[in-house]
Amino acid sequence: MSAAARAVRRPLALAPAAALLALAAAHAGATPSQHATLAPAKPRGPFASAAMAAYVKTRAGAITAAVYNIKTKRLFIYNPGLHGDDASIAKVDILATALYEAQQRGTTLSPLEQELAAGAIEHSDNDDAQALWQIDGGNPAIAAFNARVGMTQTILDPQGAWGLYESTARDQIRLLQHIALHNDVLSDASRKFELDLMHNVEADQGWGVSGGVLQPARVALKNGWLPVGPGWEINSIGQVTGRFRDYLLAVLTSDDPSMPYGVVTIEDISQLVWSYFVPRRFLPSTTPQGHGI
């Protein structure tokens, strides 16, 4: 695939938004892996801070977010259960499915699959993602993998328009756990392959849950953006590691008046989460307890 071809952004060829409400991928009998069982969401956390509460009141559109503190194994959710269109964050799910299927066959991704994976994640190439989705086996394969990792709140588009998959911030954390943390679904080699790609997205797609993160901390992320009706769906998911922090963050927004507006919302929320997790020893003694946990 030529560099010139990659430089051209392809819009998602998706079905009408009315198709969103069908085909709930519920798998009550599935046995999730050890890392898919999360601690219950806590009432305290970055989304209950005064700064966050004041900020989200100023933003238009719908916002849902979740953060999992890897160090303390605590999960915090803002607007739990709220669904949003995946747009291109679905590519993380598509690649994870491909890696899982390769493991089930006792092999690794083929050279072609590796090239498609790099295009889908690093460049957000829709054609590459579609080709990988087809090799995966489409919706049945995605549904089987999602059930395996406990993504019970994710709804697949019945026509197979993966950009119109609906998910929650909690389910995106479940997915990220299986990519960022050792588990019994994806091997360490498979996880490293996907994380390396997420660490290497092209520069103009490095926005999102990287907002406010200071070097030398590292961010592995994937973003999604999609015009729906008069508004935009803008999403970002990823892992932040370094400077005394290690957490997974998913922020999903909908009905944004523009793409830049949604990007700003996510980056500002990311900055507030980053600041919240500052270690207590670096806080003034007058700071209320409950920060940096």
KAWOSUL-V688457 format. One record per residue. N is the residue number from 0. RES is the residue in one small letter. PHI is phi in radians with two decimals (999 if undefined). NEAR is the number of other ideal C-beta (glycine too) atoms within 12 Angstrom. D_FIRST is the distance of its C-alpha to the first C-alpha in Angstrom with 2 decimals. Layout:
n:N res:RES phi:PHI near:NEAR d_first:D_FIRST
n:N res:RES phi:PHI near:NEAR d_first:D_FIRST
//
This chain:
n:0 res:m phi:999 near:19 d_first:0.00
n:1 res:s phi:-1.31 near:10 d_first:3.79
n:2 res:a phi:-1.11 near:11 d_first:6.71
n:3 res:a phi:-1.11 near:7 d_first:8.44
n:4 res:a phi:-1.15 near:15 d_first:6.70
n:5 res:r phi:-1.20 near:22 d_first:7.29
n:6 res:a phi:-1.24 near:15 d_first:10.65
n:7 res:v phi:-1.58 near:15 d_first:11.78
n:8 res:r phi:-1.34 near:18 d_first:13.71
n:9 res:r phi:-1.75 near:21 d_first:14.14
n:10 res:p phi:-1.21 near:16 d_first:17.71
n:11 res:l phi:-1.20 near:30 d_first:18.61
n:12 res:a phi:-1.59 near:17 d_first:19.92
n:13 res:l phi:-2.12 near:30 d_first:23.02
n:14 res:a phi:-1.30 near:22 d_first:26.46
n:15 res:p phi:-1.03 near:15 d_first:29.60
n:16 res:a phi:-1.13 near:25 d_first:30.99
n:17 res:a phi:-1.09 near:15 d_first:33.93
n:18 res:a phi:-1.29 near:22 d_first:31.90
n:19 res:l phi:-1.16 near:30 d_first:31.79
n:20 res:l phi:-1.52 near:17 d_first:35.24
n:21 res:a phi:-1.87 near:21 d_first:34.86
n:22 res:l phi:1.01 near:23 d_first:34.12
n:23 res:a phi:-1.26 near:22 d_first:35.25
n:24 res:a phi:-1.53 near:33 d_first:33.72
n:25 res:a phi:-1.66 near:18 d_first:37.03
n:26 res:h phi:-2.32 near:25 d_first:37.45
n:27 res:a phi:-1.10 near:11 d_first:40.93
n:28 res:g phi:-1.53 near:10 d_first:41.37
n:29 res:a phi:-1.26 near:22 d_first:38.33
n:30 res:t phi:-1.92 near:15 d_first:38.98
n:31 res:p phi:-1.24 near:27 d_first:36.84
n:32 res:s phi:-1.30 near:25 d_first:36.28
n:33 res:q phi:-1.04 near:17 d_first:38.49
n:34 res:h phi:-1.48 near:30 d_first:36.32
n:35 res:a phi:-1.42 near:33 d_first:35.94
n:36 res:t phi:-1.56 near:21 d_first:39.66
n:37 res:l phi:-1.68 near:37 d_first:39.99
n:38 res:a phi:-1.13 near:20 d_first:43.21
n:39 res:p phi:-1.02 near:14 d_first:44.56
n:40 res:a phi:-1.08 near:28 d_first:43.63
n:41 res:k phi:-1.66 near:24 d_first:46.23
n:42 res:p phi:-1.22 near:15 d_first:48.13
n:43 res:r phi:-1.79 near:22 d_first:47.68
n:44 res:g phi:2.58 near:33 d_first:44.53
n:45 res:p phi:-1.07 near:42 d_first:42.32
n:46 res:f phi:-1.42 near:32 d_first:42.32
n:47 res:a phi:-1.81 near:25 d_first:46.13
n:48 res:s phi:-1.23 near:29 d_first:46.57
n:49 res:a phi:-1.08 near:18 d_first:48.43
n:50 res:a phi:-1.12 near:23 d_first:45.63
n:51 res:m phi:-1.18 near:33 d_first:43.07
n:52 res:a phi:-1.03 near:18 d_first:45.56
n:53 res:a phi:-1.19 near:13 d_first:46.35
n:54 res:y phi:-1.20 near:27 d_first:42.76
n:55 res:v phi:-1.12 near:28 d_first:41.49
n:56 res:k phi:-1.15 near:11 d_first:44.51
n:57 res:t phi:-1.54 near:16 d_first:43.21
n:58 res:r phi:-1.78 near:30 d_first:39.80
n:59 res:a phi:-1.38 near:21 d_first:39.17
n:60 res:g phi:1.47 near:32 d_first:37.32
n:61 res:a phi:-1.82 near:30 d_first:37.19
n:62 res:i phi:-2.30 near:37 d_first:36.25
n:63 res:t phi:-2.37 near:39 d_first:36.03
n:64 res:a phi:-2.68 near:46 d_first:35.17
n:65 res:a phi:-2.58 near:43 d_first:35.75
n:66 res:v phi:-2.34 near:47 d_first:35.94
n:67 res:y phi:-2.04 near:42 d_first:36.62
n:68 res:n phi:-1.43 near:35 d_first:38.39
n:69 res:i phi:-1.11 near:26 d_first:37.35
n:70 res:k phi:-1.17 near:19 d_first:40.39
n:71 res:t phi:-1.82 near:20 d_first:42.95
n:72 res:k phi:1.03 near:22 d_first:41.14
n:73 res:r phi:-1.94 near:28 d_first:42.09
n:74 res:l phi:-1.95 near:39 d_first:40.19
n:75 res:f phi:-2.18 near:41 d_first:40.82
n:76 res:i phi:-2.28 near:36 d_first:39.76
n:77 res:y phi:-1.93 near:38 d_first:40.17
n:78 res:n phi:0.99 near:27 d_first:40.68
n:79 res:p phi:-1.08 near:25 d_first:40.19
n:80 res:g phi:1.51 near:20 d_first:39.14
n:81 res:l phi:-1.31 near:28 d_first:37.56
n:82 res:h phi:-1.67 near:29 d_first:34.38
n:83 res:g phi:-2.51 near:49 d_first:31.41
n:84 res:d phi:-1.16 near:44 d_first:28.16
n:85 res:d phi:-1.16 near:48 d_first:25.35
n:86 res:a phi:0.93 near:43 d_first:22.57
n:87 res:s phi:-1.42 near:44 d_first:19.58
n:88 res:i phi:-1.20 near:50 d_first:21.77
n:89 res:a phi:-1.06 near:51 d_first:21.57
n:90 res:k phi:-1.14 near:48 d_first:18.19
n:91 res:v phi:-1.14 near:56 d_first:20.36
n:92 res:d phi:-1.14 near:48 d_first:22.44
n:93 res:i phi:-1.06 near:47 d_first:19.63
n:94 res:l phi:-1.19 near:49 d_first:18.30
n:95 res:a phi:-1.04 near:50 d_first:21.95
n:96 res:t phi:-1.11 near:48 d_first:22.66
n:97 res:a phi:-1.07 near:43 d_first:19.93
n:98 res:l phi:-1.14 near:41 d_first:21.37
n:99 res:y phi:-1.11 near:38 d_first:24.86
n:100 res:e phi:-1.12 near:32 d_first:24.25
n:101 res:a phi:-1.07 near:29 d_first:22.88
n:102 res:q phi:-1.06 near:25 d_first:26.06
n:103 res:q phi:-1.11 near:21 d_first:28.17
n:104 res:r phi:-1.49 near:15 d_first:26.91
n:105 res:g phi:1.32 near:8 d_first:27.71
n:106 res:t phi:-2.42 near:16 d_first:24.23
n:107 res:t phi:-2.15 near:21 d_first:21.13
n:108 res:l phi:-1.10 near:30 d_first:17.61
n:109 res:s phi:-1.23 near:18 d_first:15.78
n:110 res:p phi:-0.95 near:10 d_first:12.83
n:111 res:l phi:-1.13 near:17 d_first:10.65
n:112 res:e phi:-1.11 near:31 d_first:12.69
n:113 res:q phi:-1.12 near:26 d_first:12.39
n:114 res:e phi:-1.16 near:23 d_first:8.61
n:115 res:l phi:-1.11 near:32 d_first:9.33
n:116 res:a phi:-1.09 near:41 d_first:12.36
n:117 res:a phi:-1.10 near:30 d_first:11.00
n:118 res:g phi:-1.13 near:34 d_first:8.87
n:119 res:a phi:-1.20 near:46 d_first:12.10
n:120 res:i phi:-1.58 near:44 d_first:14.54
n:121 res:e phi:-1.23 near:34 d_first:13.49
n:122 res:h phi:-1.98 near:34 d_first:11.75
n:123 res:s phi:0.95 near:42 d_first:13.56
n:124 res:d phi:-1.34 near:35 d_first:10.73
n:125 res:n phi:-1.22 near:33 d_first:12.93
n:126 res:d phi:-1.13 near:25 d_first:10.80
n:127 res:d phi:-1.12 near:33 d_first:9.64
n:128 res:a phi:-1.11 near:43 d_first:13.33
n:129 res:q phi:-1.11 near:27 d_first:14.61
n:130 res:a phi:-1.11 near:26 d_first:12.96
n:131 res:l phi:-1.16 near:42 d_first:14.38
n:132 res:w phi:-1.04 near:37 d_first:17.60
n:133 res:q phi:-1.19 near:23 d_first:17.98
n:134 res:i phi:-1.12 near:29 d_first:17.60
n:135 res:d phi:-0.96 near:37 d_first:20.13
n:136 res:g phi:2.02 near:21 d_first:22.52
n:137 res:g phi:1.21 near:27 d_first:22.54
n:138 res:n phi:-0.95 near:30 d_first:25.65
n:139 res:p phi:-1.02 near:20 d_first:27.91
n:140 res:a phi:-1.22 near:31 d_first:25.78
n:141 res:i phi:-1.10 near:44 d_first:25.37
n:142 res:a phi:-1.09 near:31 d_first:29.11
n:143 res:a phi:-1.14 near:25 d_first:30.07
n:144 res:f phi:-1.15 near:44 d_first:28.24
n:145 res:n phi:-1.03 near:43 d_first:29.63
n:146 res:a phi:-1.13 near:30 d_first:33.06
n:147 res:r phi:-1.11 near:34 d_first:32.76
n:148 res:v phi:-1.71 near:43 d_first:32.18
n:149 res:g phi:1.43 near:32 d_first:34.74
n:150 res:m phi:-1.48 near:45 d_first:32.72
n:151 res:t phi:-1.40 near:28 d_first:35.54
n:152 res:q phi:-1.76 near:34 d_first:35.18
n:153 res:t phi:-1.60 near:41 d_first:31.65
n:154 res:i phi:-1.96 near:33 d_first:31.59
n:155 res:l phi:-1.55 near:42 d_first:28.80
n:156 res:d phi:-1.15 near:35 d_first:28.27
n:157 res:p phi:-1.11 near:23 d_first:29.77
n:158 res:q phi:-1.55 near:21 d_first:27.17
n:159 res:g phi:1.43 near:28 d_first:24.34
n:160 res:a phi:-1.40 near:35 d_first:23.11
n:161 res:w phi:-1.11 near:46 d_first:22.13
n:162 res:g phi:-1.15 near:42 d_first:22.15
n:163 res:l phi:-1.77 near:37 d_first:25.80
n:164 res:y phi:-0.98 near:53 d_first:26.75
n:165 res:e phi:-1.86 near:42 d_first:29.83
n:166 res:s phi:-2.51 near:46 d_first:30.65
n:167 res:t phi:-2.00 near:36 d_first:33.18
n:168 res:a phi:-1.09 near:48 d_first:33.06
n:169 res:r phi:-1.07 near:39 d_first:34.94
n:170 res:d phi:-1.14 near:46 d_first:32.42
n:171 res:q phi:-1.16 near:51 d_first:29.60
n:172 res:i phi:-1.16 near:50 d_first:31.81
n:173 res:r phi:-1.00 near:43 d_first:32.22
n:174 res:l phi:-1.10 near:55 d_first:28.48
n:175 res:l phi:-1.08 near:46 d_first:28.21
n:176 res:q phi:-1.02 near:40 d_first:31.16
n:177 res:h phi:-1.36 near:44 d_first:29.41
n:178 res:i phi:-1.72 near:44 d_first:26.46
n:179 res:a phi:-1.62 near:38 d_first:28.62
n:180 res:l phi:-2.05 near:31 d_first:31.76
n:181 res:h phi:-1.03 near:19 d_first:32.74
n:182 res:n phi:-2.71 near:28 d_first:33.40
n:183 res:d phi:-1.73 near:22 d_first:33.91
n:184 res:v phi:-1.87 near:36 d_first:30.85
n:185 res:l phi:-1.81 near:37 d_first:27.83
n:186 res:s phi:-1.19 near:23 d_first:28.29
n:187 res:d phi:-1.06 near:19 d_first:28.20
n:188 res:a phi:-1.15 near:17 d_first:25.13
n:189 res:s phi:-1.13 near:34 d_first:23.29
n:190 res:r phi:-1.08 near:32 d_first:24.56
n:191 res:k phi:-1.10 near:19 d_first:23.53
n:192 res:f phi:-1.03 near:30 d_first:19.91
n:193 res:e phi:-1.25 near:44 d_first:19.74
n:194 res:l phi:-1.09 near:34 d_first:21.98
n:195 res:d phi:-1.04 near:21 d_first:19.99
n:196 res:l phi:-1.16 near:39 d_first:16.94
n:197 res:m phi:-1.21 near:44 d_first:19.50
n:198 res:h phi:-1.36 near:27 d_first:20.98
n:199 res:n phi:-2.16 near:22 d_first:17.80
n:200 res:v phi:-1.14 near:37 d_first:16.76
n:201 res:e phi:-1.08 near:24 d_first:15.87
n:202 res:a phi:-0.95 near:10 d_first:19.18
n:203 res:d phi:-1.34 near:15 d_first:19.64
n:204 res:q phi:-2.00 near:31 d_first:19.45
n:205 res:g phi:-1.52 near:27 d_first:22.02
n:206 res:w phi:-1.36 near:34 d_first:24.91
n:207 res:g phi:1.89 near:47 d_first:26.95
n:208 res:v phi:-1.26 near:50 d_first:28.78
n:209 res:s phi:-1.47 near:38 d_first:28.36
n:210 res:g phi:-1.00 near:29 d_first:31.02
n:211 res:g phi:1.44 near:29 d_first:34.03
n:212 res:v phi:-1.32 near:33 d_first:32.76
n:213 res:l phi:-1.74 near:20 d_first:34.01
n:214 res:q phi:-1.17 near:11 d_first:32.64
n:215 res:p phi:-1.58 near:12 d_first:32.58
n:216 res:a phi:-1.03 near:25 d_first:31.92
n:217 res:r phi:-2.02 near:25 d_first:28.36
n:218 res:v phi:-2.25 near:41 d_first:26.56
n:219 res:a phi:-1.86 near:39 d_first:23.90
n:220 res:l phi:-2.55 near:47 d_first:22.95
n:221 res:k phi:-2.55 near:49 d_first:20.92
n:222 res:n phi:-1.95 near:45 d_first:21.85
n:223 res:g phi:-2.47 near:51 d_first:21.99
n:224 res:w phi:-2.60 near:39 d_first:23.06
n:225 res:l phi:-2.73 near:39 d_first:24.04
n:226 res:p phi:-1.30 near:24 d_first:26.60
n:227 res:v phi:-2.29 near:35 d_first:29.25
n:228 res:g phi:1.06 near:17 d_first:32.18
n:229 res:p phi:-1.44 near:13 d_first:33.66
n:230 res:g phi:-2.11 near:24 d_first:32.22
n:231 res:w phi:-2.27 near:32 d_first:29.21
n:232 res:e phi:-1.76 near:46 d_first:28.27
n:233 res:i phi:-2.20 near:44 d_first:27.16
n:234 res:n phi:-2.33 near:52 d_first:26.70
n:235 res:s phi:-2.67 near:51 d_first:26.01
n:236 res:i phi:-2.34 near:54 d_first:26.45
n:237 res:g phi:2.98 near:47 d_first:26.47
n:238 res:q phi:-2.03 near:41 d_first:28.59
n:239 res:v phi:-2.04 near:43 d_first:30.61
n:240 res:t phi:-2.39 near:30 d_first:32.11
n:241 res:g phi:2.20 near:20 d_first:34.39
n:242 res:r phi:0.92 near:21 d_first:37.49
n:243 res:f phi:1.21 near:21 d_first:39.61
n:244 res:r phi:-2.29 near:34 d_first:37.41
n:245 res:d phi:-2.74 near:26 d_first:35.25
n:246 res:y phi:-2.58 near:44 d_first:34.42
n:247 res:l phi:-1.88 near:46 d_first:31.97
n:248 res:l phi:-2.37 near:52 d_first:31.72
n:249 res:a phi:-2.26 near:54 d_first:30.54
n:250 res:v phi:-2.24 near:55 d_first:31.31
n:251 res:l phi:-2.07 near:53 d_first:30.78
n:252 res:t phi:-2.23 near:47 d_first:31.99
n:253 res:s phi:-2.48 near:40 d_first:32.50
n:254 res:d phi:1.05 near:28 d_first:34.22
n:255 res:d phi:-1.23 near:34 d_first:33.15
n:256 res:p phi:-1.17 near:21 d_first:34.12
n:257 res:s phi:-2.77 near:20 d_first:30.82
n:258 res:m phi:-1.12 near:27 d_first:27.65
n:259 res:p phi:-1.00 near:15 d_first:29.06
n:260 res:y phi:-1.08 near:25 d_first:32.28
n:261 res:g phi:-1.13 near:39 d_first:30.72
n:262 res:v phi:-1.06 near:33 d_first:28.81
n:263 res:v phi:-1.07 near:28 d_first:32.18
n:264 res:t phi:-1.01 near:41 d_first:33.91
n:265 res:i phi:-1.13 near:48 d_first:31.59
n:266 res:e phi:-1.17 near:32 d_first:31.66
n:267 res:d phi:-1.20 near:31 d_first:35.44
n:268 res:i phi:-1.10 near:46 d_first:35.92
n:269 res:s phi:-1.02 near:42 d_first:33.78
n:270 res:q phi:-1.11 near:29 d_first:35.97
n:271 res:l phi:-1.17 near:37 d_first:39.09
n:272 res:v phi:-1.15 near:45 d_first:37.94
n:273 res:w phi:-1.00 near:33 d_first:37.15
n:274 res:s phi:-1.18 near:27 d_first:40.61
n:275 res:y phi:-1.07 near:37 d_first:42.33
n:276 res:f phi:-1.52 near:41 d_first:41.27
n:277 res:v phi:-1.09 near:25 d_first:42.82
n:278 res:p phi:-1.01 near:19 d_first:45.12
n:279 res:r phi:-1.03 near:17 d_first:48.73
n:280 res:r phi:-1.16 near:11 d_first:50.00
n:281 res:f phi:-1.70 near:15 d_first:48.25
n:282 res:l phi:-1.65 near:19 d_first:49.86
n:283 res:p phi:-1.06 near:10 d_first:53.22
n:284 res:s phi:-1.12 near:9 d_first:56.08
n:285 res:t phi:-1.50 near:7 d_first:56.64
n:286 res:t phi:-1.18 near:18 d_first:53.25
n:287 res:p phi:-1.05 near:17 d_first:53.92
n:288 res:q phi:-1.16 near:11 d_first:53.05
n:289 res:g phi:1.98 near:20 d_first:49.95
n:290 res:h phi:-1.59 near:28 d_first:47.33
n:291 res:g phi:1.16 near:28 d_first:44.86
n:292 res:i phi:-1.81 near:27 d_first:45.15
//
